[in-house]
Amino acid sequence: MRYKKHAEDWIIDSIAYIGMSLFAITALIPFLNVVAKSFSSNTAIISGKVGIFPKGFNLDSLKYVIISKEFQSSFRISIFLTVVATLFSVFIVVLTAYPLSKKHIKGIKPILLIFIFTMFFGGGMIPNYLLIKNLGWMDSLLPLIVPNALNVFNIILVKSYYESIPESLEESARLDGASNLTILFRIVIPLSKPIIATILLFTAVGNWNSWFEAMLYINNSALKPLPLYLRDIIMLATSIEQPTDMDAVANFTAEGARAATIIVSTLPILLVYPFVQKYFITGIMIGSVKG
């Protein structure tokens, strides 16, 4: 049966749609302004004429950013860091969540409570810094990969998804002589693509945008990831070097270079997201209902 909407329902729906549309426009305007500045001329940016559409369209800012050696170095570091840290974290989370989803294991509840405890209480910034320093991990990528690999929130999501898989599948596999690892990698993980894609996206976005840990542990400019480089050029105008070519100088502004850097920095995530979107909603809904 189709539900017939009353006048009150139409009014409420209209208000909701209008409110969401206004919120979306409010959130989109700053981004459109950054995009417009990255494609606008030097004169238009300095005079403050750039709104949500480019003025005096040119690609000089984007060209400057792309050919910058510092940008290229930080971009490569971020790509490497995101791929390695994400795959390592997802691997650890998948392995950890599987035994935690088995309620029949003795002592599993206290262990799960210990994991949850770490979500609310931590050692703090100074102990973490001293630990990284004593391990000799300063000025390396290890502090950006290892400490954040065991994400408890992702573990709970994956654990909840595992619990939705019928036990009969695993019991049948055990009767055929399959080990726990065989069941995990050949049965459970192939059935868990939606939730794995979800945490893959969460983790990849987090690693791509992470700059605070890099600011604490990395002083070597050759190891700076892209978010830290972006933070430097936004906070410190002196970190943007003027181009040496006279034609480029005439069309160069630090604000245009910042805007272009922001746009180029967001492209990788924007390109990856459509491929995992179909899994994203499914994984979140199942994880939230079971959790």
PyMOL commands that set and color helices and strands:
alter all, ss='L'
color gray80, all
select helices_A, chain A and resi 7-38+42-46+60-67+69-100+108-120+125-134+142-145+152-163+167-175+180-191+193-209+212-217+221-223+226-235+237-239+246-250+254-290
alter helices_A, ss='H'
color red, helices_A
deselect
rebuild
show_as cartoon
